[in-house]
Amino acid sequence: MAAPQDTSKTLPLKDWQFAIDVDKIAWATFDRQNESMNSLGRRPLQELEEIISAVEELSDKAEIRGLVFMSGKKDNFIAGADIREFSQFKEIHQAEELVRNVTALFDRVENLRIPVVCAVHGYCLGGGLEFALTCDYIIADREDGTRFGFPEVRLGIIPGLHGTARSLFRAGVMGAMPTMLTGRMLRSPLARRLGFVDQLVPTRHSLHWAARKAVLQERKSRKLSFSQKLMLTGPARKLVARKMRKETAKKVNIRHYPAPFNLINLFEEFGDSEERMRIAETRFFAPLLVSETSRNLRRVFTLSEQLKKQVSAEAKKQFRPLRVHIVGAGTMGGDIAAWCVVCGMQASIQDLSVDQIEVARKRAKTLFKKRLKKKLAIDAAMTRLITDVEGTYISHADVIIEAVVERLDIKQKVLSGLESKMKAGAVLATNTSSLPLEDIAKSLKDPKKLIGLHFFNPVAKMPLVEVIRGKASSQKEIDKGCAFVAAIKKFPVIVKSHPGFLVNRVLAPYMMEAISQHEKGVKAEDIDNAALDFGMPMGPIELVDVVGLDIIVSVAETLGIATPPGSKLERLIEAGHLGQKSGQGFYSWVKGKPKKNFGTMGKTARQDLANTLIHPLLSESKRCVEEGIVASEDLVDAGIIFGTGFAPFRGGPLHYRKTLDQDVLARKSIPAS
């Protein structure tokens, strides 16, 4: 087939290329200028309108017979709307106007009288998937990087470009609603099974020919089956909506995260009519877009992008770790090794006890089954997880992490032994949770090699790793540490060596305040409920039990926070009740769950208690900036959100503190009546 004829000279395009080949097929390729990701912003949408106008004219003259949309990027089709532009919308009517302009354009794509095919490689998310659904036929490759999804709920909104209606009437209730409610990304085979994709090809290289064939054969997406249509009818739809609302309420609080509940309400009220649902969608979407919750969740997304920038481009390019060696097969060490294997690396575990390593391997296999699914992948992962009592693999490792007991003398001894065996260029790190790197590094011949890599429990779920910079730590080693963290799909935050670093330093006074309130007679359940009402993922008393009472005391001592003599905390530790790991702490633990009674405190009292609990966390966060523990307020907020789960819808502790200050100032400016 002859090469397509470039017609972009007749269209002044910067973010798109437009060409027509000898078979009269038009090819629109999205390649946003000076951006690594394609996103739907103002200029790309304006240029898309120019393309559609040209296509409408050409199709009326029978000069083209079909249109194909593709991406010019290596790893993404369209990653969504450009959320950088969302901040300009302050009022509901502004959001509604934007939506109506874009949906009118999307409707024009849908109403073209020629076959329209979307050929997807890479991320097709949010507004990108909403756009793809306007096409007659969607083809995707099977490559691992190709993903589909609606992440809008994570930004406090719902699909707003008629994606709710289009997905529902293309993939059915059970395909569309869970995908939108969870915000999860789907690999292309699953997207095909659910109905978002019509055809799969092996690789991106097959997309062009498959799209050409689909146009020539005028293919269309399959229609909903009878049973899928039945689920959209009144009684079935309302039953499904009630069940979805109940399940969603178990995971998020409607006061904190209204978006998924708005989506369910939209579906329940209008899900029997695609046209009515499209019209109603804008009324449900626009208030969410301008809400404080959405603004704060968009801020969280921006903070995650800032954490990614902690990785220097040079280090990411030059340092590509493939082998990791972990010393210490306890829960933390074993789980770090397992997670590295999930991310495709080889991990060797060293410990004095083979039995201890076997415990770590069994726990790892459980993770592999959950994450990797297929037996072949699980078996391959177990092969990459190596038992290494003698430390044979130290000299092969690109990254070596010491994860032994939190005792200075033992860490010094282990690390000095590792230093003499490691290969040139490898990263040497300690997973200390609170000990200063300067003290640990005293045993090393070359202290500048040592950095901290502080993981959080559970490793597989917590997205943050603190990269600790000691006074002697080399910037090159810090950069390599950040590159390693990014390679295992975590967020790095660079933190100055200081007792408690960032996360533990901020968490400790919060948890100790909770213990103090309990000591004063406040029920543990009321304390935890107050924190949950505030938006924390777990109550502080339960968190103390999960972390371990002995660990909490150790960290508190490191930070200079005294434990009152004769306190309940002290008595529990003396009795061997260390929390979840011993089966008894402030709560009794059965099958990994705490046994709790109902709280008795009223709503207003819980709000006051929550403010009391959160106050030391906010104060300590501010001190971390003042003392230069991290480089900026934004990085403190990012670290505490991703390291502790601090209520994301509040935008981070320092951001939340500012809103409190603004509220106080606003109240002071109001004259007394």
C-alpha positions as CSV (number, residue, x, y, z in Angstrom):
1,M,0.0,0.0,0.0
2,A,1.3,3.5,-0.9
3,A,2.2,5.8,2.0
4,P,-0.6,8.2,3.1
5,Q,-0.6,11.6,1.6
6,D,0.2,14.2,4.2
7,T,-2.5,16.9,4.1
8,S,-1.4,18.7,7.3
9,K,-0.2,21.7,5.2
10,T,-3.8,22.5,4.5
11,L,-4.7,22.3,8.2
12,P,-2.5,24.3,10.5
13,L,-2.0,21.5,13.0
14,K,0.6,21.2,15.9
15,D,-0.8,18.4,18.0
16,W,-2.3,16.2,15.2
17,Q,-1.2,14.9,11.8
18,F,-3.8,14.3,9.2
19,A,-3.3,12.3,6.0
20,I,-5.3,10.4,3.4
21,D,-4.0,7.3,1.7
22,V,-4.6,5.9,-1.8
23,D,-7.6,3.8,-0.5
24,K,-9.3,7.1,0.6
25,I,-8.8,6.3,4.3
26,A,-8.1,9.3,6.5
27,W,-5.6,8.9,9.3
28,A,-5.7,11.3,12.3
29,T,-2.6,10.8,14.5
30,F,-2.5,12.5,17.9
31,D,1.0,13.5,18.9
32,R,0.8,16.5,21.3
33,Q,3.6,18.9,20.8
34,N,6.3,19.1,23.5
35,E,4.4,16.7,25.7
36,S,5.3,13.1,26.6
37,M,1.6,12.2,27.1
38,N,-1.3,12.9,24.9
39,S,-4.1,14.7,26.8
40,L,-7.2,16.5,25.7
41,G,-6.5,20.2,26.2
42,R,-7.8,23.3,24.6
43,R,-5.5,23.3,21.5
44,P,-5.8,19.6,20.8
45,L,-9.6,19.8,20.9
46,Q,-9.6,22.9,18.6
47,E,-7.4,21.0,16.1
48,L,-9.6,17.9,16.4
49,E,-12.6,20.1,15.4
50,E,-10.7,21.3,12.4
51,I,-10.0,17.7,11.4
52,I,-13.7,16.7,11.9
53,S,-14.8,19.6,9.8
54,A,-12.5,18.6,7.0
55,V,-13.6,14.9,7.3
56,E,-17.3,16.0,7.1
57,E,-16.6,18.0,4.0
58,L,-14.5,15.2,2.3
59,S,-17.0,12.5,3.2
60,D,-19.9,14.5,1.7
61,K,-17.9,14.7,-1.5
62,A,-17.1,10.9,-1.3
63,E,-13.4,11.7,-1.3
64,I,-12.8,9.6,1.8
65,R,-14.3,6.3,2.8
66,G,-13.2,6.0,6.5
67,L,-11.3,7.6,9.3
68,V,-8.8,6.1,11.7
69,F,-7.6,7.6,15.0
70,M,-4.1,6.6,16.3
71,S,-1.4,8.0,18.6
72,G,2.0,9.2,17.6
73,K,3.4,8.5,21.2
74,K,5.3,5.4,22.1
75,D,3.4,4.5,25.2
76,N,0.0,6.3,25.3
77,F,-3.0,6.8,23.1
78,I,-4.8,9.5,25.2
79,A,-4.1,9.6,28.9
80,G,-7.2,11.7,29.6
81,A,-8.2,15.3,29.8
82,D,-5.6,17.9,30.6
83,I,-6.3,18.4,34.3
84,R,-3.9,21.4,34.4
85,E,-6.7,23.3,32.7
86,F,-9.4,22.2,35.2
87,S,-8.4,24.9,37.7
88,Q,-9.7,27.7,35.5
89,F,-13.3,26.5,36.1
90,K,-14.6,28.2,39.3
91,E,-18.3,28.1,38.7
92,I,-20.7,25.3,37.7
93,H,-21.9,27.2,34.6
94,Q,-18.3,27.4,33.3
95,A,-17.8,23.7,33.7
96,E,-21.2,23.0,31.9
97,E,-20.2,25.3,29.0
98,L,-16.9,23.5,28.5
99,V,-18.6,20.0,28.7
100,R,-21.3,21.0,26.2
101,N,-18.6,22.2,23.7
102,V,-16.6,19.0,23.9
103,T,-19.6,16.7,23.9
104,A,-20.9,18.4,20.8
105,L,-17.6,17.7,19.1
106,F,-17.6,14.1,20.2
107,D,-21.1,13.7,18.9
108,R,-19.9,14.9,15.5
109,V,-17.4,12.1,15.5
110,E,-20.0,9.6,16.5
111,N,-22.4,10.9,13.7
112,L,-19.9,10.8,10.8
113,R,-21.4,8.9,7.9
114,I,-18.2,7.0,7.2
115,P,-16.7,4.2,9.3
116,V,-14.6,5.5,12.2
117,V,-12.0,3.2,13.8
118,C,-9.9,3.8,16.9
119,A,-6.5,2.0,17.0
120,V,-5.1,2.0,20.6
121,H,-1.7,1.4,21.9
122,G,-0.7,2.5,25.4
123,Y,-2.9,4.3,28.0
124,C,-6.5,5.0,26.9
125,L,-7.9,6.6,30.0
126,G,-10.6,9.0,31.2
127,G,-11.4,11.4,28.4
128,G,-9.3,9.3,26.1
129,L,-11.6,6.3,26.6
130,E,-14.7,8.6,26.3
131,F,-13.3,9.8,23.0
132,A,-12.6,6.2,21.8
133,L,-16.2,5.2,22.6
134,T,-17.4,7.7,20.0
135,C,-15.8,5.6,17.3
136,D,-17.6,2.7,15.5
137,Y,-14.9,0.2,16.2
138,I,-12.0,0.0,18.7
139,I,-8.9,-2.1,18.1
140,A,-6.2,-2.5,20.7
141,D,-2.9,-4.4,20.9
142,R,-2.2,-7.0,23.6
143,E,1.0,-5.3,24.8
144,D,1.3,-5.0,28.6
145,G,1.4,-1.2,28.5
146,T,-2.0,-0.9,26.8
147,R,-4.6,-0.1,29.5
148,F,-8.2,1.2,29.5
149,G,-10.0,2.8,32.3
150,F,-12.0,5.7,33.9
151,P,-9.8,7.1,36.7
152,E,-12.1,10.1,37.2
153,V,-13.4,9.0,40.7
154,R,-9.8,9.3,41.9
155,L,-10.0,13.0,41.0
156,G,-13.4,13.5,42.7
157,I,-15.4,13.5,39.5
158,I,-17.2,11.1,37.1
159,P,-16.8,10.7,33.3
160,G,-18.3,13.9,32.0
161,L,-18.0,13.7,28.2
162,H,-20.9,11.3,27.8
163,G,-18.6,8.5,28.8
164,T,-21.1,7.2,31.4
165,A,-23.8,6.6,28.9
166,R,-21.6,5.4,26.0
167,S,-19.8,2.9,28.2
168,L,-23.0,1.7,29.8
169,F,-24.7,1.0,26.4
170,R,-21.5,-0.5,24.9
171,A,-20.2,-2.7,27.8
172,G,-23.3,-3.2,29.8
173,V,-23.9,-2.6,33.5
174,M,-21.4,-5.1,34.8
175,G,-18.7,-4.0,32.4
176,A,-19.2,-0.2,32.7
177,M,-20.3,0.5,36.3
178,P,-17.5,-1.4,38.2
179,T,-14.9,0.1,35.9
180,M,-16.1,3.6,36.5
181,L,-16.7,3.1,40.3
182,T,-13.3,1.7,41.0
183,G,-11.2,3.7,38.6
184,R,-9.1,0.7,37.9
185,M,-7.1,0.2,34.7
186,L,-7.9,-2.8,32.5
187,R,-5.5,-4.7,30.4
188,S,-6.7,-5.0,26.8
189,P,-7.8,-8.6,27.0
190,L,-10.1,-7.8,29.9
191,A,-11.3,-4.6,28.2
192,R,-12.2,-6.8,25.2
193,R,-14.1,-9.3,27.4
194,L,-16.0,-6.5,29.1
195,G,-17.0,-4.9,25.8
196,F,-14.8,-1.7,25.7
197,V,-12.6,-3.2,22.9
198,D,-13.9,-4.9,19.7
199,Q,-10.7,-6.5,18.4
200,L,-7.2,-7.4,19.7
201,V,-4.0,-7.6,17.7
202,P,-0.7,-9.0,19.0
203,T,1.4,-5.8,18.9
204,R,1.3,-2.2,18.1
205,H,2.8,-3.0,14.7
206,S,-0.4,-4.8,13.7
207,L,-2.7,-1.9,14.4
208,H,-2.3,0.0,11.1
209,W,-3.3,-3.0,8.9
210,A,-6.0,-4.1,11.3
211,A,-7.5,-0.6,11.3
212,R,-7.4,-0.4,7.5
213,K,-9.2,-3.7,7.2
214,A,-11.8,-2.7,9.7
215,V,-12.6,0.5,7.7
216,L,-12.8,-1.3,4.4
217,Q,-15.1,-3.9,5.9
218,E,-17.2,-1.2,7.7
219,R,-17.1,-3.0,11.0
220,K,-19.2,-1.9,13.9
221,S,-19.1,-2.6,17.7
222,R,-21.4,-5.4,18.8
223,K,-24.7,-4.6,20.4
224,L,-25.8,-5.3,23.9
225,S,-27.2,-8.8,24.5
226,F,-30.8,-9.4,25.7
227,S,-29.6,-10.0,29.2
228,Q,-27.4,-6.9,29.2
229,K,-30.4,-4.8,28.1
230,L,-32.6,-6.5,30.8
231,M,-30.2,-5.2,33.5
232,L,-31.0,-1.6,32.3
233,T,-34.7,-2.0,33.0
234,G,-36.3,-0.4,36.0
235,P,-36.5,-3.1,38.7
236,A,-33.1,-4.7,37.8
237,R,-31.4,-1.4,37.6
238,K,-32.6,-0.2,40.9
239,L,-31.6,-3.5,42.6
240,V,-28.1,-3.3,41.1
241,A,-27.8,0.4,42.1
242,R,-28.8,-0.4,45.8
243,K,-26.2,-3.2,45.9
244,M,-23.5,-0.9,44.4
245,R,-24.3,1.9,46.8
246,K,-24.0,-0.5,49.7
247,E,-20.6,-1.9,48.6
248,T,-19.3,1.6,47.8
249,A,-20.2,2.8,51.2
250,K,-18.1,0.1,52.8
251,K,-15.0,1.6,51.0
252,V,-15.6,5.4,51.1
253,N,-17.5,8.0,53.0
254,I,-20.1,9.8,50.9
255,R,-19.3,13.1,52.7
256,H,-15.6,12.8,51.7
257,Y,-16.0,11.2,48.3
258,P,-19.4,12.0,46.7
259,A,-18.4,11.2,43.1
260,P,-19.1,7.4,43.0
261,F,-22.4,7.9,44.7
262,N,-23.3,10.6,42.2
263,L,-22.5,8.1,39.5
264,I,-24.7,5.4,41.0
265,N,-27.6,8.0,41.4
266,L,-27.2,9.0,37.7
267,F,-27.3,5.3,36.6
268,E,-30.3,4.5,38.8
269,E,-32.3,7.5,37.6
270,F,-31.5,7.6,34.0
271,G,-29.8,4.3,33.1
272,D,-32.7,3.1,31.0
273,S,-32.1,5.7,28.3
274,E,-28.8,6.6,26.7
275,E,-30.1,10.0,25.5
276,R,-31.5,11.0,28.9
277,M,-28.3,9.8,30.7
278,R,-26.2,11.9,28.4
279,I,-28.2,15.0,29.2
280,A,-28.3,14.4,32.9
281,E,-24.6,13.5,33.1
282,T,-23.5,17.1,32.8
283,R,-25.7,18.2,35.7
284,F,-24.1,15.5,37.9
285,F,-20.5,16.2,36.6
286,A,-20.2,20.0,36.7
287,P,-20.7,20.5,40.5
288,L,-18.2,17.8,41.2
289,L,-15.5,19.4,38.9
290,V,-15.7,22.7,40.8
291,S,-15.9,21.1,44.3
292,E,-13.2,21.4,47.0
293,T,-12.9,17.7,47.0
294,S,-12.0,17.5,43.4
295,R,-9.6,20.4,43.7
296,N,-7.8,18.7,46.5
297,L,-7.7,15.3,44.7
298,R,-6.3,17.0,41.6
299,R,-3.7,18.5,43.9
300,V,-2.8,15.0,45.1
301,F,-2.3,13.9,41.5
302,T,0.0,16.9,40.9
303,L,1.9,16.0,44.1
304,S,2.4,12.4,42.8
305,E,3.9,14.0,39.6
306,Q,6.2,16.0,41.8
307,L,7.4,12.9,43.5
308,K,8.2,11.3,40.1
309,K,10.4,14.3,39.4
310,Q,12.6,13.4,42.4
311,V,14.1,10.9,39.9
312,S,16.7,12.6,37.8
313,A,16.4,11.8,34.0
314,E,20.1,11.0,33.9
315,A,19.9,8.5,36.8
316,K,16.9,6.9,35.3
317,K,18.7,6.4,32.1
318,Q,22.1,5.3,33.5
319,F,21.0,3.1,36.4
320,R,18.7,0.2,35.6
321,P,18.7,-2.2,38.6
322,L,17.9,-5.8,37.8
323,R,19.1,-7.7,40.9
324,V,18.4,-6.9,44.5
325,H,20.0,-8.4,47.6
326,I,18.1,-8.2,50.9
327,V,19.7,-8.9,54.3
328,G,17.0,-9.8,56.8
329,A,14.1,-12.1,56.1
330,G,11.7,-10.6,58.5
331,T,8.3,-9.2,57.4
332,M,9.8,-6.0,56.0
333,G,12.9,-7.6,54.3
334,G,10.9,-10.5,52.9
335,D,8.2,-8.2,51.6
336,I,10.6,-5.8,49.9
337,A,12.2,-8.8,48.1
338,A,8.8,-10.1,47.1
339,W,7.7,-6.8,45.7
340,C,11.0,-6.4,43.7
341,V,10.3,-9.8,42.1
342,V,6.7,-8.7,41.3
343,C,8.3,-5.8,39.4
344,G,10.4,-8.1,37.3
345,M,13.6,-8.1,39.3
346,Q,15.7,-11.0,40.8
347,A,15.8,-10.8,44.6
348,S,18.1,-12.8,46.9
349,I,17.3,-13.0,50.6
350,Q,20.0,-13.5,53.2
351,D,19.4,-14.5,56.8
352,L,20.9,-16.6,59.5
353,S,17.9,-19.0,59.4
354,V,16.8,-20.9,56.3
355,D,13.5,-21.4,58.1
356,Q,13.0,-17.7,58.3
357,I,13.7,-17.3,54.6
358,E,11.2,-20.0,53.9
359,V,8.5,-18.1,55.8
360,A,9.3,-15.1,53.7
361,R,9.0,-17.2,50.5
362,K,5.6,-18.6,51.5
363,R,4.4,-15.1,52.2
364,A,5.8,-14.0,48.8
365,K,4.0,-16.8,47.0
366,T,0.7,-15.5,48.4
367,L,1.5,-12.1,46.9
368,F,2.6,-13.6,43.6
369,K,-0.7,-15.5,43.3
370,K,-2.7,-12.3,44.0
371,R,-0.7,-10.1,41.6
372,L,0.6,-12.4,38.8
373,K,-2.4,-14.8,38.6
374,K,-1.0,-17.3,36.1
375,K,0.9,-20.4,37.2
376,L,3.7,-19.8,34.8
377,A,4.3,-16.3,36.0
378,I,4.1,-17.4,39.6
379,D,6.6,-20.2,39.1
380,A,8.9,-17.8,37.3
381,A,8.6,-15.3,40.2
382,M,9.5,-18.0,42.8
383,T,12.6,-18.9,40.7
384,R,13.7,-15.2,40.8
385,L,13.3,-15.2,44.6
386,I,16.5,-16.8,45.9
387,T,17.4,-18.2,49.3
388,D,21.0,-17.0,50.0
389,V,22.1,-17.8,53.5
390,E,25.8,-17.5,52.6
391,G,25.4,-14.1,50.8
392,T,26.7,-15.5,47.5
393,Y,24.6,-13.0,45.5
394,I,25.9,-9.9,47.2
395,S,28.5,-9.3,44.5
396,H,25.9,-9.6,41.7
397,A,23.4,-7.2,43.2
398,D,22.7,-3.7,41.8
399,V,20.9,-2.7,45.0
400,I,21.7,-4.1,48.5
401,I,19.3,-3.3,51.3
402,E,19.9,-4.1,55.0
403,A,16.6,-4.8,56.7
404,V,17.7,-6.3,60.1
405,V,16.6,-5.5,63.6
406,E,16.5,-1.8,64.5
407,R,19.8,-1.9,66.6
408,L,22.7,0.4,65.7
409,D,25.4,-2.1,66.5
410,I,23.9,-4.9,64.4
411,K,23.2,-2.6,61.5
412,Q,26.8,-1.3,61.6
413,K,28.2,-4.8,61.6
414,V,26.0,-6.1,58.7
415,L,26.7,-3.0,56.5
416,S,30.4,-3.1,57.0
417,G,30.4,-6.7,55.9
418,L,28.3,-5.9,52.8
419,E,30.6,-3.0,51.8
420,S,33.6,-5.2,51.3
421,K,31.6,-7.6,49.0
422,M,29.5,-5.4,46.9
423,K,30.3,-4.6,43.3
424,A,31.3,-1.2,42.0
425,G,28.4,1.0,41.3
426,A,25.9,-0.9,43.4
427,V,23.6,1.0,45.8
428,L,24.1,0.3,49.5
429,A,21.0,1.1,51.6
430,T,19.6,0.6,55.1
431,N,15.9,0.3,55.8
432,T,16.2,1.9,59.2
433,S,13.0,3.5,60.4
434,S,14.5,6.1,62.7
435,L,18.2,5.7,63.3
436,P,20.4,8.6,61.9
437,L,22.4,7.5,58.9
438,E,25.5,9.3,60.2
439,D,25.6,6.9,63.2
440,I,25.1,3.8,61.0
441,A,27.7,5.0,58.5
442,K,30.5,5.2,61.1
443,S,31.4,1.6,60.5
444,L,31.9,2.1,56.7
445,K,35.2,2.8,55.0
446,D,33.3,5.1,52.5
447,P,30.3,6.7,54.3
448,K,29.2,8.5,51.2
449,K,28.0,5.2,49.7
450,L,25.3,4.7,52.3
451,I,21.7,5.9,51.8
452,G,18.4,5.1,53.5
453,L,15.5,3.4,51.7
454,H,12.7,3.4,54.2
455,F,9.7,1.3,53.1
456,F,6.4,1.2,54.8
457,N,4.2,-1.7,55.8
458,P,2.5,-3.4,54.0
459,V,5.1,-2.9,51.2
460,A,2.9,-4.1,48.4
461,K,0.2,-1.5,49.2
462,M,2.1,1.6,50.4
463,P,3.3,3.7,47.5
464,L,6.0,5.8,49.2
465,V,9.6,5.1,49.9
466,E,11.7,7.6,51.9
467,V,15.1,8.1,50.3
468,I,17.3,9.2,53.2
469,R,20.2,11.5,52.7
470,G,22.9,11.4,55.4
471,K,25.4,14.2,55.8
472,A,28.0,12.2,53.9
473,S,25.6,10.6,51.4
474,S,26.7,11.2,47.8
475,Q,24.1,12.9,45.5
476,K,24.9,10.3,42.9
477,E,23.8,7.5,45.3
478,I,20.7,9.4,46.2
479,D,19.8,9.7,42.5
480,K,20.4,6.0,42.0
481,G,18.2,5.3,45.1
482,C,15.4,7.3,43.6
483,A,15.8,5.6,40.2
484,F,15.5,2.2,42.0
485,V,12.3,3.3,43.8
486,A,10.8,4.4,40.5
487,A,11.8,1.0,38.9
488,I,9.8,-0.8,41.6
489,K,6.8,1.4,40.9
490,K,6.9,3.4,44.1
491,F,7.1,7.2,44.8
492,P,10.5,8.4,46.2
493,V,10.7,11.4,48.5
494,I,14.1,12.6,49.4
495,V,14.4,13.2,53.2
496,K,17.2,14.6,55.4
497,S,18.6,12.2,58.0
498,H,16.9,13.1,61.2
499,P,15.3,11.0,64.0
500,G,12.0,9.7,62.6
501,F,12.8,11.2,59.1
502,L,9.4,12.5,57.8
503,V,6.6,10.0,58.0
504,N,7.4,8.5,61.4
505,R,8.3,11.9,62.9
506,V,4.8,13.2,61.9
507,L,2.9,10.1,62.8
508,A,4.4,9.5,66.2
509,P,3.0,12.6,68.0
510,Y,-0.4,11.9,66.4
511,M,-0.4,8.3,67.7
512,M,0.9,9.3,71.1
513,E,-1.9,11.9,71.3
514,A,-4.4,9.2,70.7
515,I,-2.8,7.0,73.4
516,S,-2.9,10.0,75.7
517,Q,-6.6,10.5,75.0
518,H,-7.2,6.8,75.7
519,E,-5.3,7.1,79.0
520,K,-7.7,10.0,79.9
521,G,-10.6,7.6,79.6
522,V,-11.7,8.1,76.0
523,K,-12.8,4.8,74.4
524,A,-10.4,3.4,71.8
525,E,-13.4,3.0,69.4
526,D,-14.4,6.6,69.8
527,I,-10.8,7.8,69.1
528,D,-10.6,5.6,66.0
529,N,-14.1,6.7,64.8
530,A,-13.1,10.3,65.2
531,A,-10.1,9.8,62.9
532,L,-12.1,7.9,60.4
533,D,-14.7,10.6,60.3
534,F,-11.9,13.1,59.6
535,G,-10.9,10.9,56.6
536,M,-7.9,8.9,57.9
537,P,-7.7,5.3,56.4
538,M,-7.4,3.7,59.9
539,G,-7.9,4.9,63.4
540,P,-4.7,5.8,65.4
541,I,-5.3,3.2,68.2
542,E,-5.8,0.4,65.6
543,L,-2.7,1.7,63.8
544,V,-0.6,1.5,67.0
545,D,-1.7,-2.2,67.3
546,V,-0.8,-2.8,63.6
547,V,2.6,-1.2,63.8
548,G,3.4,-2.8,67.2
549,L,3.4,-1.2,70.6
550,D,7.1,-1.9,71.1
551,I,7.9,-0.2,67.8
552,I,5.8,2.8,68.7
553,V,7.7,3.2,72.0
554,S,11.0,2.8,70.3
555,V,10.2,5.4,67.7
556,A,8.8,7.8,70.4
557,E,12.0,7.4,72.5
558,T,14.1,8.2,69.4
559,L,12.1,11.4,68.9
560,G,12.3,12.3,72.5
561,I,8.6,11.6,73.3
562,A,8.3,10.2,76.8
563,T,5.9,7.3,77.6
564,P,4.2,8.1,80.9
565,P,5.3,5.6,83.6
566,G,2.6,3.1,84.6
567,S,0.5,3.9,81.5
568,K,-1.7,1.4,79.8
569,L,0.8,1.3,77.0
570,E,3.6,0.4,79.3
571,R,1.6,-2.2,81.1
572,L,0.5,-3.9,77.8
573,I,4.1,-4.1,76.7
574,E,5.3,-5.6,80.0
575,A,2.6,-8.2,79.6
576,G,3.8,-9.1,76.1
577,H,0.7,-7.6,74.4
578,L,2.4,-6.0,71.5
579,G,-0.6,-5.5,69.2
580,Q,-1.7,-7.5,66.1
581,K,1.4,-9.6,65.9
582,S,0.8,-11.0,69.4
583,G,-2.9,-11.2,69.1
584,Q,-3.5,-8.6,71.9
585,G,-2.8,-4.9,72.2
586,F,-5.3,-2.1,72.8
587,Y,-7.7,-4.4,70.9
588,S,-7.9,-8.2,70.8
589,W,-7.1,-9.5,67.3
590,V,-8.8,-12.5,65.8
591,K,-7.9,-13.7,62.3
592,G,-6.1,-10.4,61.6
593,K,-9.1,-8.3,62.6
594,P,-9.5,-6.2,65.8
595,K,-12.5,-6.9,68.0
596,K,-14.2,-3.5,68.5
597,N,-17.3,-2.4,70.4
598,F,-19.5,0.5,69.3
599,G,-18.4,4.0,70.0
600,T,-20.6,6.2,72.2
601,M,-19.4,9.6,71.3
602,G,-21.7,12.0,69.4
603,K,-20.9,13.6,66.1
604,T,-19.9,17.1,67.4
605,A,-17.7,15.5,70.1
606,R,-16.0,13.3,67.5
607,Q,-15.2,16.4,65.4
608,D,-13.6,18.1,68.4
609,L,-11.7,15.0,69.2
610,A,-10.5,14.7,65.6
611,N,-9.2,18.2,65.7
612,T,-7.3,17.4,68.9
613,L,-5.8,14.3,67.4
614,I,-4.8,15.9,64.1
615,H,-3.3,19.1,65.7
616,P,0.1,17.5,66.6
617,L,0.4,16.0,63.1
618,L,-0.2,19.4,61.5
619,S,2.3,21.1,63.8
620,E,5.0,18.5,63.2
621,S,4.5,18.7,59.5
622,K,5.2,22.4,59.6
623,R,8.3,21.9,61.7
624,C,9.6,19.4,59.1
625,V,9.5,22.2,56.4
626,E,11.1,24.7,58.8
627,E,13.9,22.3,59.6
628,G,14.5,21.3,56.0
629,I,13.7,17.7,56.4
630,V,12.3,17.8,52.9
631,A,12.7,20.4,50.2
632,S,9.2,22.0,50.2
633,E,5.7,22.1,51.7
634,D,4.3,20.2,48.7
635,L,6.8,17.3,49.3
636,V,5.7,17.2,53.0
637,D,2.1,16.9,51.9
638,A,3.0,14.3,49.3
639,G,5.0,12.3,51.8
640,I,2.3,12.3,54.4
641,I,-0.5,11.5,52.0
642,F,1.3,8.6,50.3
643,G,3.2,7.4,53.4
644,T,0.3,7.5,55.9
645,G,-2.9,7.7,53.8
646,F,-3.7,11.2,55.3
647,A,-7.2,12.1,54.0
648,P,-6.4,12.7,50.3
649,F,-9.6,14.8,49.8
650,R,-8.1,17.4,52.2
651,G,-5.0,17.9,50.0
652,G,-2.3,17.2,52.5
653,P,-1.7,18.3,56.1
654,L,0.0,21.7,55.3
655,H,-2.6,22.5,52.6
656,Y,-5.3,21.6,55.1
657,R,-3.7,23.7,57.8
658,K,-3.8,26.7,55.4
659,T,-7.5,26.2,54.7
660,L,-8.0,26.2,58.5
661,D,-6.0,29.5,58.8
662,Q,-8.1,31.0,55.9
663,D,-11.3,30.0,57.6
664,V,-10.2,31.6,60.9
665,L,-9.2,34.8,59.0
666,A,-12.5,34.8,57.2
667,R,-14.4,34.5,60.4
668,K,-12.5,37.3,62.0
669,S,-13.3,39.5,59.1
670,I,-17.0,39.1,59.6
671,P,-18.4,41.8,61.9
672,A,-20.1,40.5,65.0
673,S,-23.9,40.8,64.8
